[in-house]
Amino acid sequence: MLFTIELIILIYLGACVFYNFLFAVAGRLFPKKDKTAADTLSHSRIAILVPAYKEDEVILSVAQSYASLDYPADKYEVIVIADSLQPATIVTLRAEGITVIPVSFNKSTKAKSLNAAFAQLHDDKYDMAVIADADNIPARDFLKRVNIAFQQGYHAIQAQRVAKNLDSPFAILDAANEMIANHINRKGANALGLSASIIGSGIAFEYQLIKQALKETEATGGFDKVLQQLLVDKGYKIHYLESALMFDEKVENAAAFENQRKRWLSSQLVYLRQYFLRGFRALLKGRIDYFYMAVGQNMLLPRMLLLAGVFFMTFIYLILGHYLTVPFYAWAITSGAFIVSMLLPLPGKFYSKYLLTVILNLPRVVGIMLALVFKLKGANKTFIHTKHSKTSIDNPLVNVAGK
């Protein structure tokens, strides 16, 4: 009986580690390079949709940042979907020439805001839609790179989201997690012929495709998980466009970190239950991409919980191994593979400037994640908003993140 329990734990945690290791190595050894194109390439007409819920502090500077994009001004439109913004903020945005669509809901969600905006926009005006969060700032060549990918046949695109700020231990940890996720869940997935996972912002689509997909999307939390499942179900491969950068504000403190991860962890469990059987039925029909999104990703233990689980078991076997049946070296190898998979995606400069900060703060973060496991009740039914305040970019890693 004891051996069976030990084996089950090893198989599950080992499978999670193997996934991270395999995709990390694939992203490093077999990356799909972003294609380039001549400047004579036609310019798609792009709607940039920015849902903004109570984001008065940052939305004006963010919306203004789109004016400096290296793309013909008559070929794109910035549309702020104003949910609970102050009237003065809306007046100022419109005075800046920014299109504003006010919305109001009893229970706000990103999907509701986007659907309300699509209902008011004219379909024949746009070829593409870009979805960005209210705190996101695009790199100057963002639309140019997205347009190149679109013209080359990619109709569902996830750009590389990078940190806007690295000004606190939690921001550094959040940025490191996103670099790892970009490499494993997007770059690594594409390298192995699978769809990249969607983050929820810095995403671009063929206009009619996303409009129709959003009509079928009902989610309070985990909007991105529902959307990617719908797209893959419709037969679209989600492309990771590493060269297109979208800057995103990272959480500054423990409270913001806890709120954000509570939302993510809750949605993962909800959609694992929702898509589990569908995923296995799809696998039996050879639809590997659907199974990967529905079951493969959602069954994975979040990285901080996986770290706690693997290192705890390794420690137990180091101390009490002679009373147990699975050999210690099995856990030692698992721990080593996990460490490699987490370090491989990070740029060299991160090690010299920020790695020590991450290591010193890991115990606190792991503790928060473990506590969250017991605080998930009802989280998927509540809109958990993360407040933003950064209006400028300060990321010394920007030239090397994800490279």
C-alpha positions in Angstrom: 0.0 0.0 0.0 2.8 2.4 1.0 4.6 1.7 -2.3 1.5 2.4 -4.3 1.0 5.8 -2.6 4.7 6.7 -3.1 4.5 5.6 -6.8 1.4 7.7 -7.4 3.0 10.8 -5.9 6.2 10.3 -7.9 4.3 9.7 -11.2 2.2 12.8 -10.8 4.9 15.2 -9.7 7.4 13.6 -12.1 5.0 14.0 -15.0 4.6 17.7 -14.2 8.3 18.2 -14.0 8.8 16.2 -17.2 6.4 18.5 -19.0 8.2 21.6 -17.9 11.6 20.1 -18.7 10.6 18.8 -22.2 8.9 22.1 -23.2 11.8 24.2 -21.8 14.4 22.2 -23.8 12.2 22.2 -26.9 11.9 26.0 -26.7 15.7 26.3 -26.5 16.7 23.7 -29.1 13.8 24.0 -31.7 12.4 27.5 -31.6 10.2 28.7 -34.4 11.8 31.9 -35.6 9.5 34.9 -36.3 9.3 35.6 -40.0 10.2 39.0 -41.5 8.6 40.6 -44.5 9.3 43.6 -46.8 7.9 47.0 -45.9 5.7 46.8 -49.0 3.5 44.3 -47.2 -0.2 45.6 -47.1 -1.3 47.1 -43.8 -4.3 45.4 -42.1 -6.9 47.6 -40.5 -6.7 46.9 -36.8 -9.0 47.6 -33.9 -7.1 47.8 -30.6 -9.6 46.9 -27.8 -8.7 48.0 -24.3 -11.1 46.9 -21.6 -10.7 49.2 -18.6 -12.4 48.5 -15.3 -11.7 51.2 -12.7 -8.3 52.0 -14.3 -8.5 55.8 -14.2 -5.0 56.0 -12.8 -3.3 54.5 -15.9 -5.7 54.4 -18.8 -4.9 57.9 -20.2 -1.1 57.4 -20.4 -1.6 53.9 -21.8 -4.0 55.0 -24.5 -1.7 57.8 -25.4 1.2 55.4 -25.8 -0.5 53.9 -28.9 -0.1 57.2 -30.8 3.7 56.5 -31.2 3.3 53.1 -32.9 5.2 52.5 -36.1 2.1 51.8 -38.2 0.0 54.0 -40.4 -2.3 56.1 -38.2 -5.3 55.6 -40.5 -4.9 51.8 -40.3 -5.6 51.3 -36.6 -8.0 52.6 -33.9 -7.6 52.5 -30.2 -10.9 51.7 -28.5 -11.2 52.0 -24.7 -14.1 50.0 -23.2 -14.9 52.1 -20.2 -16.3 50.0 -17.3 -16.7 52.2 -14.2 -14.3 54.9 -15.3 -14.8 58.4 -13.9 -16.7 60.7 -16.3 -13.8 63.1 -16.3 -11.5 60.3 -17.5 -13.9 59.5 -20.4 -14.0 63.2 -21.4 -10.2 63.4 -21.4 -9.8 60.3 -23.4 -12.2 61.5 -26.1 -10.5 64.9 -26.1 -7.3 63.0 -27.0 -9.1 61.5 -30.1 -9.5 58.1 -28.5 -12.7 56.1 -29.1 -14.5 55.3 -25.9 -17.3 52.8 -25.5 -18.9 53.1 -22.0 -20.3 49.9 -20.5 -21.9 48.9 -17.3 -22.7 45.5 -15.8 -24.0 44.0 -12.6 -21.1 41.6 -12.7 -18.2 42.9 -14.8 -16.0 40.6 -16.9 -13.6 41.1 -19.7 -15.7 39.0 -22.1 -18.8 41.1 -21.4 -16.9 44.3 -22.1 -15.5 43.0 -25.4 -18.8 41.6 -26.6 -20.4 45.0 -25.9 -17.8 46.7 -27.9 -18.0 44.3 -30.8 -21.8 44.9 -30.9 -21.2 48.6 -31.5 -18.3 48.4 -34.0 -18.8 48.1 -37.8 -17.5 44.8 -39.1 -16.3 46.1 -42.4 -13.9 48.6 -40.8 -11.3 46.1 -39.5 -9.3 43.1 -40.6 -7.8 42.3 -37.2 -8.5 42.9 -33.5 -5.9 43.3 -30.8 -6.9 42.9 -27.2 -4.8 44.6 -24.5 -5.2 45.2 -20.8 -5.6 48.7 -19.5 -2.1 48.7 -18.1 -0.4 47.4 -21.2 2.0 49.4 -23.3 3.1 48.0 -26.7 6.5 48.2 -28.2 6.8 50.7 -31.0 6.9 48.0 -33.7 4.1 45.9 -32.1 1.5 46.3 -34.8 4.0 46.0 -37.6 5.1 42.6 -36.3 1.6 41.4 -35.6 0.5 42.5 -39.1 3.4 40.5 -40.7 2.3 37.4 -38.9 -1.3 37.9 -39.8 -0.5 38.4 -43.5 1.5 35.2 -43.4 -1.5 33.2 -42.4 -1.6 33.3 -38.5 -5.1 34.3 -37.5 -4.7 33.7 -33.7 -1.6 35.3 -32.3 -0.2 35.6 -28.7 2.5 38.3 -28.5 5.3 38.2 -25.9 4.1 39.9 -22.7 7.1 41.3 -20.8 7.4 43.1 -17.4 6.8 46.8 -17.3 8.4 47.1 -13.9 10.9 45.2 -11.7 10.7 47.5 -8.7 9.8 45.0 -5.9 10.6 41.4 -5.0 7.0 40.4 -6.0 7.3 42.2 -9.3 10.6 40.3 -10.0 9.0 37.0 -9.1 6.0 37.8 -11.3 8.3 38.8 -14.2 10.4 35.6 -13.8 7.2 33.5 -13.8 6.0 35.1 -17.0 9.4 34.6 -18.7 9.3 30.9 -17.8 5.6 30.6 -18.9 6.4 32.3 -22.2 9.2 29.9 -22.9 7.5 26.7 -21.8 3.8 27.2 -22.5 4.2 29.3 -25.7 7.6 29.0 -27.3 8.1 25.4 -26.2 4.5 24.4 -27.2 4.9 25.9 -30.7 8.3 24.1 -31.1 6.5 20.8 -30.5 3.7 21.6 -32.9 1.1 22.5 -30.3 -0.8 25.8 -29.8 0.7 28.5 -27.6 -1.5 29.2 -24.5 -3.2 32.6 -24.4 -2.4 35.0 -21.6 -5.4 37.3 -21.9 -3.7 40.4 -23.3 -1.3 41.2 -26.1 -3.3 38.9 -28.3 -4.3 39.5 -32.0 -6.9 37.8 -34.1 -8.7 37.9 -37.4 -11.5 40.2 -36.6 -14.5 38.0 -37.4 -12.9 35.0 -35.8 -12.5 36.7 -32.4 -15.9 38.4 -32.6 -17.6 35.0 -33.1 -15.5 33.2 -30.5 -16.2 35.8 -27.9 -20.0 35.4 -28.4 -19.5 31.8 -27.2 -17.3 32.8 -24.2 -18.9 33.1 -20.8 -16.4 33.3 -18.0 -16.0 35.4 -14.8 -12.4 34.2 -14.3 -10.2 32.3 -16.8 -11.4 34.2 -19.8 -8.2 33.2 -21.6 -8.6 29.5 -20.9 -12.1 29.5 -22.4 -11.0 31.5 -25.4 -8.0 29.3 -26.3 -10.2 26.2 -25.9 -12.8 27.6 -28.4 -10.1 28.6 -30.9 -8.4 25.2 -30.8 -11.8 23.5 -31.0 -12.5 25.5 -34.2 -9.2 24.1 -35.7 -7.0 27.2 -35.2 -3.4 26.9 -34.1 -2.4 29.7 -31.7 0.9 31.2 -32.8 3.4 32.7 -30.3 4.9 35.9 -31.7 8.0 36.3 -29.6 9.3 39.4 -31.4 6.1 41.5 -30.7 6.4 42.9 -27.2 3.6 44.0 -24.9 4.7 45.5 -21.6 2.5 44.5 -18.6 2.6 45.8 -15.0 3.8 43.2 -12.5 2.3 42.9 -9.0 4.1 44.9 -6.3 3.0 43.2 -3.1 1.8 40.1 -1.4 -1.9 41.1 -1.4 -1.9 41.8 -5.2 0.0 38.5 -5.8 -2.5 36.6 -3.7 -5.5 38.0 -5.5 -4.0 37.4 -8.9 -3.0 33.8 -8.2 -6.3 33.0 -6.5 -8.0 33.9 -9.7 -5.6 31.8 -11.8 -5.7 28.7 -9.6 -9.4 28.8 -9.3 -10.0 29.0 -13.0 -7.5 26.2 -13.7 -9.5 23.8 -11.4 -12.9 24.9 -12.8 -11.8 24.3 -16.4 -10.1 21.0 -15.6 -13.5 19.7 -14.4 -15.3 21.3 -17.3 -13.0 20.1 -20.1 -11.7 16.8 -18.7 -14.0 14.3 -20.4 -14.1 16.4 -23.6 -10.4 16.4 -23.7 -10.1 12.6 -23.5 -12.8 12.2 -26.1 -10.8 14.6 -28.4 -7.6 12.6 -27.8 -9.4 9.4 -28.9 -10.2 11.2 -32.2 -6.5 12.3 -32.6 -7.1 15.9 -31.6 -4.0 16.3 -29.6 -4.0 20.1 -29.5 -7.4 20.1 -27.9 -6.4 17.5 -25.4 -3.3 19.4 -24.6 -5.2 22.6 -23.8 -8.2 20.9 -22.1 -6.4 18.4 -19.9 -2.6 18.6 -20.3 -2.3 22.2 -19.1 -5.0 22.2 -16.5 -3.7 19.0 -14.8 -0.3 20.6 -14.2 0.5 21.7 -10.7 1.3 25.5 -10.7 5.0 26.0 -10.6 5.3 27.3 -7.0 3.2 24.4 -5.7 5.2 22.0 -7.8 8.4 23.4 -6.3 7.0 22.8 -2.8 5.9 19.3 -3.6 9.1 18.1 -5.3 11.5 19.6 -2.8 9.4 18.4 0.2 9.4 14.9 -1.1 13.1 15.0 -2.0 13.8 16.2 1.6 11.6 13.4 3.1 13.4 10.8 1.1 16.8 12.2 2.0 16.0 11.9 5.7 13.7 8.9 5.8 14.6 7.1 2.6 15.6 3.9 4.3 12.0 3.5 5.6 10.5 4.0 2.2 10.5 2.0 -1.0 11.0 4.4 -3.9 14.8 5.1 -4.2 16.1 8.6 -3.2 17.8 9.0 -6.6 14.4 9.1 -8.3 13.5 12.3 -6.4 17.0 13.7 -6.8 16.7 13.4 -10.6 13.2 14.9 -10.4 14.4 17.9 -8.4 17.4 18.4 -10.8 15.1 18.3 -13.8 12.8 20.8 -12.2 15.6 23.2 -11.4 16.9 23.0 -15.0 13.4 23.6 -16.5 13.0 26.8 -14.4 16.4 28.2 -15.0 16.7 27.5 -18.7 14.1 30.1 -19.9 15.7 33.0 -17.9 18.1 35.4 -19.6 21.7 35.6 -18.4 21.3 39.1 -17.0 18.5 37.8 -14.7 21.0 35.6 -12.8 23.4 38.4 -11.9 20.8 41.0 -11.0 17.7 39.3 -9.7 18.1 35.6 -8.9 19.1 36.1 -5.3 16.0 38.2 -4.7 13.9 35.4 -6.1 15.5 32.8 -4.0 15.2 34.8 -0.8 11.5 35.5 -1.4 10.5 32.0 -2.6 9.5 30.6 0.8 7.0 33.4 1.3 5.6 33.0 -2.2 5.3 29.2 -1.8 3.5 29.8 1.6 1.0 32.1 -0.1 0.3 29.6 -2.8 -0.1 26.7 -0.3 -2.6 28.9 1.7 -4.5 29.7 -1.4 -5.4 26.1 -1.9 -7.8 26.5 1.0 -9.3 29.8 -0.1 -10.6 29.0 -3.6 -14.3 28.5 -2.7 -16.4 30.9 -4.9 -13.4 32.5 -6.5 -14.5 31.5 -10.0 -17.8 33.3 -9.4 -16.3 36.6 -8.4 -14.5 39.2 -10.6 -11.2 39.7 -8.9 -9.6 43.0 -10.1 -5.9 43.8 -9.9 -5.3 47.5 -9.5 -2.5 49.1 -11.6 -0.5 52.3 -11.2 2.6 52.2 -13.4 2.6 54.6 -16.4 6.1 54.1 -17.6 8.4 51.2 -18.6 11.4 50.3 -16.4 12.7 46.9 -17.3 16.5 46.4 -17.8 15.9 42.9 -19.1 13.7 44.1 -22.0 16.4 43.4 -24.7 17.0 39.9 -23.5 13.8 38.6 -22.0 12.7 35.4 -23.7 15.9 35.2 -25.9 
